[in-house]
Amino acid sequence: MTPSALQLSVVVPVFNEQDNIEPLVREITTTLRGVCVFEIVYVDDRSTDRTPGVLQRLKREVPELRVLRHASNSGQSMAIRSGVKAAHGRWIATLDGDGQNDPADIPKLLAQRDVSSPDVKMFAGWRVDRKDTGSKRWASKIANAIRARMLHDATPDTGCGTKLFEREAFLELPFFNHMHRYLPALMQRSGWKTVSVPVNHRARGTGVSKYNNLQRAIVGIADLRGVAWLIRRGKVTRAEEL
């Protein structure tokens, strides 16, 4: 499999998800083999559990799997960016490493892409039936309402890890920590369109969440103000060669 033949790169950021890795890798390969030519790029954000060993073992068994490991713990946004930069596919699908996102939704996003106009560069998953705790669902509902009011991004769920986007368009976006929560707004700022697609959501099988509601709220306030400023100051100009 050569890089030029790849149609899709599935990027999965992980931190201390040792027991969720193999089931998710197996699901991805079962879902996508025969659908398209793909690779899976796992980015280990310097896990301290058995994650590195599990990934190295699976790499020997799964030909589509590639593994990156950060030199230091750098956060989910940096892990996604590292994976996208290393990816060979023109289009990128992302999934959270905890197994709550369903790989079976990737073909659905690809099908939506195939019937959409070329200026749609992102297809964002929309968890219409979330399998999280009540407090987390309410916190996300409030945060999404505030974000939508400030950013006008017409996206009901920006926190869903299931996304499909064009690699080149993503790499043109301004990078900052936690930027993965604002990808639809940032894509729109760059002059592209985004579409939300209902997707499945599953309860976490093993492990624990790496965030709590207070952490999200504190970081989110500063990030929202920053993204709103970026949108106000943004300017889109396309150039063509004469």
C-alpha positions as CSV (number, residue, x, y, z in Angstrom):
1,M,0.0,0.0,0.0
2,T,1.6,3.2,-1.2
3,P,0.8,6.7,0.2
4,S,-0.5,7.8,-3.2
5,A,-3.1,5.0,-3.2
6,L,-4.6,6.0,0.2
7,Q,-8.1,7.4,0.1
8,L,-8.6,7.9,3.8
9,S,-6.6,8.3,7.0
10,V,-8.3,7.5,10.3
11,V,-6.6,9.5,13.1
12,V,-7.1,8.4,16.7
13,P,-5.6,10.3,19.6
14,V,-5.1,8.3,22.8
15,F,-3.9,8.8,26.3
16,N,-4.0,5.9,28.8
17,E,-6.6,3.9,26.8
18,Q,-4.9,0.5,27.0
19,D,-8.0,-1.6,27.1
20,N,-9.9,0.3,24.4
21,I,-7.3,0.2,21.7
22,E,-7.5,-3.3,20.3
23,P,-11.4,-3.4,20.1
24,L,-11.5,-0.1,18.3
25,V,-8.7,-1.0,15.8
26,R,-10.5,-4.2,15.0
27,E,-13.8,-2.4,14.5
28,I,-12.1,0.2,12.2
29,T,-10.5,-2.5,10.0
30,T,-13.7,-4.6,9.9
31,T,-15.7,-1.5,8.8
32,L,-13.4,-0.1,6.2
33,R,-11.8,-3.1,4.5
34,G,-13.4,-3.4,1.1
35,V,-14.9,0.1,1.4
36,C,-11.8,2.2,0.6
37,V,-8.0,2.1,0.8
38,F,-7.2,3.5,4.2
39,E,-4.6,3.7,7.0
40,I,-5.1,4.1,10.8
41,V,-2.9,6.6,12.5
42,Y,-2.8,6.3,16.3
43,V,-1.2,9.1,18.2
44,D,-0.1,8.2,21.8
45,D,0.0,11.4,23.8
46,R,2.7,10.0,26.1
47,S,0.6,7.4,27.9
48,T,1.8,6.0,31.2
49,D,-0.1,2.7,31.1
50,R,0.3,-0.2,28.7
51,T,-0.9,1.8,25.7
52,P,2.5,1.9,23.9
53,G,3.0,-1.9,24.2
54,V,-0.5,-2.6,22.9
55,L,0.0,-0.4,19.9
56,Q,3.3,-1.9,19.0
57,R,1.8,-5.4,19.2
58,L,-1.1,-4.5,17.0
59,K,1.2,-2.7,14.5
60,R,2.7,-6.1,13.8
61,E,-0.7,-7.7,13.2
62,V,-2.6,-4.9,11.4
63,P,-0.9,-3.7,8.2
64,E,-3.0,-0.5,8.0
65,L,-1.9,0.7,11.5
66,R,0.7,3.4,12.0
67,V,1.8,4.6,15.5
68,L,3.1,8.0,16.6
69,R,4.2,8.8,20.2
70,H,4.6,12.3,21.5
71,A,7.8,13.3,23.3
72,S,5.7,14.8,26.1
73,N,2.0,15.0,27.0
74,S,0.6,17.7,24.8
75,G,-3.2,17.4,24.7
76,Q,-5.8,16.1,22.3
77,S,-5.6,19.0,19.8
78,M,-1.9,18.5,19.4
79,A,-2.4,14.8,19.0
80,I,-4.9,15.3,16.3
81,R,-2.7,17.7,14.5
82,S,0.3,15.4,14.7
83,G,-1.8,12.6,13.2
84,V,-3.1,14.8,10.4
85,K,0.3,16.1,9.5
86,A,1.7,12.5,9.4
87,A,-1.3,11.2,7.5
88,H,-1.1,10.2,3.8
89,G,-4.8,10.4,2.9
90,R,-6.4,13.4,1.3
91,W,-9.4,13.0,3.7
92,I,-9.2,12.5,7.4
93,A,-11.6,10.7,9.7
94,T,-11.2,11.2,13.4
95,L,-12.4,9.1,16.4
96,D,-11.9,9.5,20.1
97,G,-9.7,6.7,21.6
98,D,-12.2,5.8,24.3
99,G,-14.4,3.7,22.0
100,Q,-17.5,5.9,22.4
101,N,-17.4,6.9,18.8
102,D,-18.7,4.2,16.4
103,P,-16.4,3.4,13.4
104,A,-19.5,2.2,11.5
105,D,-20.4,5.9,11.1
106,I,-17.3,6.6,8.9
107,P,-18.9,5.1,5.7
108,K,-22.0,7.3,6.4
109,L,-19.8,10.4,6.5
110,L,-18.1,9.3,3.3
111,A,-21.4,8.8,1.6
112,Q,-22.5,12.3,2.7
113,R,-19.3,13.8,1.3
114,D,-19.9,12.1,-2.1
115,V,-23.2,13.8,-2.5
116,S,-22.2,17.2,-1.2
117,S,-20.7,20.2,-3.0
118,P,-16.9,20.6,-3.2
119,D,-16.9,23.6,-0.8
120,V,-18.1,21.4,2.1
121,K,-14.8,20.5,3.7
122,M,-16.0,19.1,7.0
123,F,-18.7,16.6,8.1
124,A,-19.2,16.8,11.8
125,G,-20.7,14.0,13.9
126,W,-23.8,14.9,15.9
127,R,-24.5,12.7,18.9
128,V,-28.3,12.8,19.0
129,D,-28.5,10.1,21.7
130,R,-25.5,10.6,24.0
131,K,-24.5,7.8,26.4
132,D,-22.8,10.0,29.0
133,T,-23.7,10.9,32.5
134,G,-26.6,13.4,33.1
135,S,-24.2,16.1,34.4
136,K,-22.0,15.8,31.3
137,R,-25.0,15.9,28.9
138,W,-26.3,19.1,30.6
139,A,-22.9,20.7,30.7
140,S,-22.5,20.1,27.0
141,K,-26.0,21.3,26.2
142,I,-25.3,24.6,28.0
143,A,-21.8,25.0,26.4
144,N,-23.2,24.3,22.9
145,A,-25.9,26.9,23.4
146,I,-23.3,29.5,24.5
147,R,-20.9,28.6,21.7
148,A,-23.6,28.8,19.0
149,R,-24.8,32.2,20.3
150,M,-21.2,33.6,20.2
151,L,-19.8,31.9,17.0
152,H,-23.0,31.3,14.9
153,D,-21.5,28.1,13.5
154,A,-24.8,26.3,13.0
155,T,-23.3,23.2,14.6
156,P,-25.4,21.4,17.3
157,D,-22.5,19.3,18.6
158,T,-18.8,20.3,18.1
159,G,-17.5,18.0,20.9
160,C,-18.2,14.8,19.0
161,G,-14.9,13.1,18.0
162,T,-16.4,11.6,14.9
163,K,-15.5,13.9,12.0
164,L,-14.5,13.8,8.4
165,F,-12.5,16.6,6.8
166,E,-10.1,17.4,4.0
167,R,-6.5,17.3,5.3
168,E,-5.3,20.3,3.4
169,A,-8.2,22.5,4.7
170,F,-7.5,21.4,8.2
171,L,-3.8,22.2,8.0
172,E,-4.6,25.8,6.9
173,L,-6.5,26.4,10.2
174,P,-5.0,28.5,13.0
175,F,-3.7,26.1,15.7
176,F,-4.1,26.5,19.4
177,N,-4.6,24.2,22.3
178,H,-8.2,22.8,22.5
179,M,-8.9,24.0,18.9
180,H,-10.4,20.6,18.1
181,R,-13.6,21.7,19.9
182,Y,-14.1,24.5,17.4
183,L,-13.3,22.9,14.1
184,P,-16.6,23.7,12.3
185,A,-16.4,27.4,13.3
186,L,-12.7,27.5,12.2
187,M,-13.5,25.8,8.9
188,Q,-16.3,28.3,8.2
189,R,-13.9,31.2,9.1
190,S,-11.7,29.9,6.3
191,G,-14.5,30.1,3.8
192,W,-15.6,26.5,3.7
193,K,-19.0,24.9,4.5
194,T,-19.6,22.3,7.2
195,V,-22.4,19.7,7.5
196,S,-23.6,18.0,10.7
197,V,-24.5,14.3,10.4
198,P,-26.3,12.3,13.1
199,V,-24.0,9.5,14.4
200,N,-24.1,6.8,17.0
201,H,-22.7,7.2,20.5
202,R,-21.7,4.5,22.9
203,A,-21.1,4.2,26.6
204,R,-17.4,4.1,27.7
205,G,-16.5,0.5,28.2
206,T,-13.3,0.8,30.3
207,G,-11.0,3.5,31.6
208,V,-12.0,7.0,32.8
209,S,-12.6,10.3,31.2
210,K,-9.6,12.7,31.1
211,Y,-11.7,15.8,31.7
212,N,-14.4,17.0,34.1
213,N,-17.1,19.6,33.7
214,L,-15.2,22.3,35.7
215,Q,-12.0,21.9,33.6
216,R,-14.0,22.2,30.4
217,A,-15.8,25.3,31.6
218,I,-12.7,27.2,32.7
219,V,-10.8,26.5,29.5
220,G,-13.9,27.0,27.4
221,I,-14.5,30.6,28.4
222,A,-11.1,31.7,27.3
223,D,-11.2,29.7,24.1
224,L,-14.6,31.0,23.1
225,R,-13.5,34.6,23.4
226,G,-10.3,33.8,21.4
227,V,-12.2,32.0,18.6
228,A,-14.8,34.8,18.4
229,W,-11.8,37.2,18.0
230,L,-10.3,35.1,15.3
231,I,-13.6,35.1,13.4
232,R,-14.0,38.8,13.6
233,R,-10.4,39.3,12.4
234,G,-10.6,36.6,9.7
235,K,-10.5,37.4,6.0
236,V,-10.8,34.9,3.1
237,T,-9.2,35.5,-0.2
238,R,-8.7,32.9,-3.0
239,A,-5.9,33.3,-5.5
240,E,-5.6,31.8,-8.9
241,E,-2.5,31.5,-11.1
242,L,-2.5,33.6,-14.3
